[in-house]
Amino acid sequence: MYPPKLNNIINLFESLPEDERRETLVSYADNAKKQEPHAGEQFDLQDIRKDEECADTVGVYLHVDEKGEAHIRMTLGPEVQTLTRAMTAILCKGLEGATPQEILDLPSDFVTRIIGAELVRVRSQTTYYVLTRIKGICKVYLDRQRMAQAQVA
């Protein structure tokens, strides 16, 4: 149901007691910088903007390789909250190699399984923000692919 890498992350978080879950979220947040684009990387789409529901600018970068697998990178402004940073690292790692369609079809119920019901309740907009942005860029990519195929036909 979930891409294998994301499923492993979900299973990890579900196995942790609440205090360790939060520590692990902070650890992922600290590693969000590693999800930024690397020098020389090329992307099919880039979406960089500051939305009302986020504290700072967020950039989402999508590359789809010749096998149809998505590779997502993200940049986060300095004011972006810890939980958003954590979800960035989790989703970039967990969705690596999934197809844009698999990402678009992904149910969002796993978010609660990772961060816990309490944090989802308190920070609901924050917890789903990154997933919404990633799904959005995949939808644009797929729409453009369909348009290109329709023009060829």
N, C-alpha and C positions, 0 to 999 in steps of 0.2 A: 504494500500500500504506500509506503514511503520509500524514497531513495535509500539504498543500503547505508550510506554514510550518515544520513540524517537519522535513520532508525537506530544506529549505534549510539548516537548522541542522546536521543530520547531515552533509550534503555539505561544509559549511564545516569542521567538526571533522575529517572524514576527510582533508581536503586539507592539514591542518597537521602540521608536524613535532612531536614529543612535547613539546619545551619550549614552543612556541607554543600547543599544545593546553592545557597547564596554565595558561599566562598567560591564555588566553581563558576558561578555567573560572573563574579568580579574578575576571576582569572581569565575567562573568555573576553571580558571587556578590555582587560589590559592587553590582550593580543589582537584587538580589532585593527590596529595599525598595520598588521601583517597582511590584511585583506586589501590594502591599497594597490592600485595598478603599479606594476613593475616597469622599469625603464625598457622601452622598446616594444611593449605589448601593444597590439592592435585590437580595436574593439569594433563590433558591428554597430553598436548603439551606446550612447552616453546620455544620461539624464541627471543633470546637476542642478539642484534648486533648493530653496528654503521653503518648506511648507508651513502652514499655520500651526499644525499639530506637532512640529518639531522645533527644538530650541536653536538649531543652527542649520547650516547648509549640509545637505547629504548628496553625494554623487553615487550613482549606480552605473556600472560599466558592464556591458555584456559582450562576450565573444562566443560565437557558436562555431565549433571546429568542423572539419570535414566529415566527422562521424555523427554530426548533429548534436553533440554534447555541449551543454552550456558551461561557461566559466564566468563567474561573477566576481567582480572586484568592487569595492566601495571606498569612498572617502567620506570622512566625518569632520565637521567643523569642531572647534575646541569646546563649544558649549553643549554638544550632544551628550545626553544623559547616559549614565553607566548601563542601564538596562538596554537602551538602544544600541550601545556599543557591543554589549554581550550578544544580543540577537544578531547583529551584523556578523560577528565572528562565527557564531553557530550556523547561521544560514549560508554564508559563503562556503564554509567547510562542508556542511551537510548536503548542500545542493550541487556540489562540484560533480560534474559529469552527468547530471540529469539532463533530459531534453527540455527545451522551453515549454513544450506541451505538458510534460510531467510536472513541471513547476507550476504552471498555470492551473492544472487540475488538482494540485495539492490541497487537501482539506486543512483548515487552520486549527483544528482541534489539538494538534500536537503542541501548540504553544503553551497551553496550560500544563501539559505533561512535563515540559521542560522547566518552566519557571515557577510553577505552583499556582494554585487557585488564588491565594492571597495576593500575590503580586499582580496577577492579571486583573483582579478586582480593583486594586488601588491604582494601577497604571495601565488600564486597558488600551488607551490610544497608543501609548509608547510600545506596548508589547507586540502589536500587530503592524506597526508602521513600516518596519523594514520589509516584512513579508509582502505587504501591499505594494511597496515600491518595486520589489523584485518581480512580482507577478505583473505589474504594469509594464515594465520594460520587456518582459517576455511576450506579452500580448501585442505590443507594438511590433516586435520582431516578427511574430507569426503573421500578423496582419500584412506586413510588408512582403513577406514571403508569398502569401496567397495572392496578393496583388500582382507581384512579379510573375507568378505562374499563370495567372489569368491573362496577362498581357501576351505571354508567349503562346498560349493556346489559341 
